[in-house]
Amino acid sequence: MKRKADDALPTRAVVAELSKFRKVARASIDAHRRRVEAELDAVRQKVEALAEANKTSDGRGRDLRDMLTLLRSHKIDPTKGRRKDLKKIESLAEDLSMLCERW
């Protein structure tokens, strides 16, 4: 078999496309991080506002206890960086947001 010349292989094009894809992937991950952090910040602000109001209904007290249980019981190992951990983080943020949605 005849071997193709090195300049006939698309190595430079692949390297260039990998570089572009890395930028897109990083931007997507950053956008996801910002969205989750914004959701968590909104929950924190609602909880702080509730604490400042000094008036809590029984339902909100239950919601706060549920939120505390969720926050304390998560099983996420940040050193592993697994996709399922990212899904857990997103799910937890959504659950917390849903609990304080009706406040």
Order of alpha helices (4+ residues) and beta strands (2+ residues): alpha-alpha-alpha
